């Protein structure tokens, strides 16, 4: 395997190019509950039981207890993978590094970024489905470790968010976690279950370089996976040091 950060790292049928800039800085954990507001915003599949999750210590923050909400299903027609057409989009994120990212996404989905721009989000015209992509963080742990950390984070969410892990897999250069949850009322007053597929993509060093999540309704799951597959097989990340103007970005 090529050394960490070498250009031209092959990821399936896609190319993820990373410029080595050292290991300083923390890893971006992503947005667990970014929902309707865009601004808020190795081998066979392994069952969840094969992912080793540490038992929270006695000093860990307890999971808040809240009153269960009544689920309100969204019976919209499902997103159809066959209806989607794709195009390449480019954007820049700034975190530990400046990352210039290119990726293929559905052609009619609109891009938004938070301030500061640590992620990019591509949303369908209805606002019910989106693809979130994160880069710019230090490349320092394998996808499986990032997935384990996410599982631990999900375990700390309030019970009324009804997190249900569906699957966790590690395959080739990817780790993929699928779950459903109910967004918090503050972000989504209507209690509609969301279907989420998170994927961590490794560079040629075997360490996670890009995190992406494809989110929508339960009936969209096949199309959401198609969007994720297209993105993860085409994503490119090229890093450079943060410039003086980058460091002055609002935080």
C-alpha positions as CSV (number, residue, x, y, z in Angstrom):
1,X,0.0,0.0,0.0
2,X,1.3,3.5,-0.8
3,X,2.4,5.7,2.0
4,X,0.0,7.9,3.9
5,X,-1.2,10.9,1.9
6,X,0.1,9.8,-1.5
7,X,-1.8,11.2,-4.4
8,X,-3.8,8.8,-6.5
9,X,-5.2,6.5,-3.8
10,X,-7.6,4.2,-5.4
11,X,-11.0,3.7,-3.8
12,X,-13.1,1.2,-5.7
13,X,-13.7,2.9,-9.0
14,X,-13.0,6.4,-7.6
15,X,-9.9,8.4,-6.7
16,X,-9.2,10.0,-3.4
17,X,-6.2,12.3,-3.5
18,X,-4.7,13.4,-0.2
19,X,-1.7,15.7,0.4
20,X,0.1,14.7,3.6
21,X,0.2,17.6,6.1
22,X,1.0,15.9,9.3
23,X,-1.2,14.5,12.1
24,X,-2.0,17.5,14.3
25,X,-5.6,18.4,15.1
26,X,-8.7,16.5,16.0
27,X,-11.1,14.4,14.0
28,X,-14.4,15.9,12.9
29,X,-17.2,13.9,14.3
30,X,-19.9,15.2,11.9
31,X,-23.5,16.2,12.5
32,X,-25.5,13.5,14.2
33,X,-28.9,15.3,14.1
34,X,-28.8,17.8,11.3
35,X,-32.2,17.5,9.7
36,X,-34.6,19.7,7.8
37,X,-32.7,22.9,8.3
38,X,-29.7,22.9,5.9
39,X,-28.0,25.6,8.0
40,X,-28.1,23.4,11.1
41,X,-26.6,21.6,9.2
42,X,-13.3,-6.0,4.8
43,X,-15.0,-8.7,3.2
44,X,-18.6,-9.7,3.9
45,X,-20.9,-7.5,5.8
46,X,-20.3,-7.9,9.5
47,X,-23.2,-7.8,12.1
48,X,-23.2,-5.1,14.7
49,X,-22.0,-7.6,17.3
50,X,-18.6,-7.7,15.7
51,X,-18.0,-4.0,16.3
52,X,-16.3,-3.6,19.7
53,X,-18.0,-0.8,21.7
54,X,-16.6,0.2,25.0
55,X,-18.9,0.2,28.0
56,X,-19.4,3.8,29.2
57,X,-17.6,4.5,32.4
58,X,-19.4,5.6,35.6
59,X,-18.3,9.2,34.9
60,X,-19.9,9.2,31.4
61,X,-22.8,11.6,30.8
62,X,-26.0,9.7,31.4
63,X,-28.6,9.4,28.6
64,X,-31.3,12.0,29.3
65,X,-34.8,10.7,30.0
66,X,-37.5,12.4,28.0
67,X,-41.2,11.8,27.2
68,X,-41.7,9.7,24.0
69,X,-43.1,11.5,21.0
70,X,-45.8,10.2,18.8
71,X,-44.3,9.2,15.5
72,X,-45.9,10.8,12.4
73,X,-45.0,8.8,9.3
74,X,-44.2,10.7,6.1
75,X,-45.9,8.6,3.3
76,X,-44.4,10.6,0.4
77,X,-43.6,8.5,-2.7
78,X,-40.1,7.0,-2.3
79,X,-37.1,8.5,-4.0
80,X,-36.3,6.3,-7.0
81,X,-32.7,5.6,-7.8
82,X,-33.6,5.2,-11.5
83,X,-34.8,8.8,-11.6
84,X,-31.5,10.3,-10.4
85,X,-28.9,11.8,-12.7
86,X,-25.5,12.8,-11.5
87,X,-22.9,15.5,-12.1
88,X,-19.6,16.4,-10.5
89,X,-19.6,19.2,-7.9
90,X,-16.7,20.9,-6.2
91,X,-16.5,22.7,-2.8
92,X,-14.0,23.7,-0.2
93,X,-14.2,23.0,3.6
94,X,-11.9,24.4,6.3
95,X,-11.2,22.7,9.6
96,X,-7.7,21.5,10.6
97,X,-6.8,21.8,6.9
98,X,-8.3,23.4,3.8
99,X,-9.8,20.5,1.8
100,X,-10.8,21.0,-1.8
101,X,-13.4,18.2,-2.5
102,X,-15.0,17.0,-5.7
103,X,-17.7,14.4,-5.9
104,X,-20.6,13.2,-8.0
105,X,-24.0,14.0,-6.6
106,X,-27.6,14.1,-8.0
107,X,-27.7,16.9,-10.5
108,X,-30.8,18.6,-9.1
109,X,-29.7,18.7,-5.5
110,X,-28.7,22.1,-4.1
111,X,-25.6,22.7,-2.0
112,X,-25.4,24.6,1.2
113,X,-22.6,25.0,3.7
114,X,-22.5,26.2,7.4
115,X,-20.3,29.0,8.6
116,X,-17.5,28.1,9.1
117,X,-17.7,25.7,6.1
118,X,-16.6,22.4,7.7
119,X,-19.1,20.4,5.7
120,X,-21.2,20.5,2.5
121,X,-24.8,19.3,2.2
122,X,-26.6,18.5,-1.0
123,X,-30.4,18.5,-0.6
124,X,-33.1,17.3,-3.0
125,X,-35.8,19.8,-4.1
126,X,-38.2,18.6,-1.3
127,X,-35.6,19.0,1.5
128,X,-36.5,15.5,2.7
129,X,-33.3,13.8,1.4
130,X,-29.7,15.0,1.5
131,X,-26.1,14.0,1.3
132,X,-23.7,15.5,3.8
133,X,-19.9,15.4,3.2
134,X,-17.2,16.2,5.7
135,X,-13.4,16.6,5.2
136,X,-10.7,19.0,6.4
137,X,-10.1,16.9,9.6
138,X,-6.8,15.2,10.5
139,X,-6.4,11.8,8.9
140,X,-5.5,9.7,11.9
141,X,-7.8,6.6,12.4
142,X,-9.3,3.8,10.3
143,X,-12.9,3.9,9.1
144,X,-13.9,1.1,11.6
145,X,-12.7,3.2,14.5
146,X,-14.7,6.2,13.3
147,X,-17.8,4.0,13.0
148,X,-17.3,2.7,16.5
149,X,-17.0,6.2,17.8
150,X,-20.3,7.1,16.1
151,X,-22.1,4.1,17.6
152,X,-21.0,5.3,21.0
153,X,-22.2,8.8,20.3
154,X,-25.6,7.5,19.2
155,X,-25.9,5.5,22.4
156,X,-25.8,8.8,24.3
157,X,-28.8,10.4,22.5
158,X,-32.0,10.8,24.4
159,X,-34.4,7.8,24.3
160,X,-37.1,9.9,22.5
161,X,-34.8,10.0,19.5
162,X,-35.5,6.2,19.1
163,X,-32.1,5.4,17.6
164,X,-32.1,1.9,16.0
165,X,-28.9,0.4,14.6
166,X,-29.8,-1.6,11.4
167,X,-26.3,-2.7,10.3
168,X,-22.6,-1.9,10.5
169,X,-20.1,-3.2,7.9
170,X,-16.4,-2.9,7.2
171,X,-15.6,-3.6,3.6
172,X,-12.5,-2.7,1.6
173,X,-11.8,1.0,2.1
174,X,-15.2,1.7,3.7
175,X,-17.0,1.4,7.0
176,X,-20.8,1.9,6.7
177,X,-23.3,2.3,9.5
178,X,-27.1,2.3,8.9
179,X,-29.6,3.4,11.5
180,X,-32.9,5.1,12.0
181,X,-33.8,7.8,14.5
182,X,-36.3,10.5,15.3
183,X,-34.8,14.0,15.1
184,X,-35.2,16.2,18.2
185,X,-38.3,18.4,18.4
186,X,-36.3,21.6,18.3
187,X,-34.9,20.7,14.8
188,X,-37.9,18.9,13.4
189,X,-41.3,19.6,15.1
190,X,-42.9,16.8,13.1
191,X,-41.9,13.5,14.6
192,X,-40.9,11.7,11.4
193,X,-38.4,8.8,11.5
194,X,-35.2,9.4,9.4
195,X,-33.2,6.7,7.6
196,X,-29.4,7.4,7.7
197,X,-26.5,5.7,6.0
198,X,-23.1,7.0,7.2
199,X,-19.9,6.0,5.4
200,X,-16.3,6.6,6.3
201,X,-13.9,6.4,3.3
202,X,-10.2,5.7,3.7
203,X,-7.3,7.0,1.7
204,X,-4.3,4.8,0.6
205,X,-3.0,4.7,4.1
206,X,-6.1,2.9,5.3
207,X,-7.2,5.9,7.5
208,X,-10.4,7.8,7.2
209,X,-10.2,10.8,4.9
210,X,-13.9,11.6,4.2
211,X,-17.1,11.1,6.1
212,X,-20.4,11.2,4.3
213,X,-24.0,10.5,5.2
214,X,-27.0,9.9,3.0
215,X,-30.3,10.7,4.8
216,X,-34.0,10.5,4.0
217,X,-37.1,8.6,4.7
218,X,-37.3,4.8,5.4
219,X,-38.9,4.2,2.0
220,X,-36.0,5.9,0.3
221,X,-33.3,3.5,1.5
222,X,-32.4,1.9,-1.9
223,X,-32.0,5.3,-3.5
224,X,-30.1,6.7,-0.5
225,X,-27.6,3.8,-0.9
226,X,-27.3,4.5,-4.6
227,X,-26.5,8.2,-3.9
228,X,-23.9,7.1,-1.3
229,X,-22.3,4.6,-3.6
230,X,-21.9,7.1,-6.3
231,X,-20.4,9.7,-4.0
232,X,-18.0,7.3,-2.2
233,X,-16.7,5.9,-5.5
234,X,-16.0,9.3,-7.0
235,X,-14.9,11.6,-4.1
236,X,-11.6,13.4,-4.2
237,X,-10.0,15.3,-1.4
238,X,-7.0,17.5,-1.9
239,X,-5.5,19.3,1.2
240,X,-3.5,22.4,1.7
241,X,-2.5,24.4,4.8
242,X,-5.0,26.9,6.1
243,X,-4.1,30.4,4.8
244,X,-4.2,33.6,6.9
245,X,-7.6,34.4,5.4
246,X,-8.9,30.9,6.3
247,X,-7.8,31.3,9.9
248,X,-9.9,34.6,10.1
249,X,-13.1,32.7,9.1
250,X,-15.8,33.2,11.8
251,X,-15.9,30.4,14.3
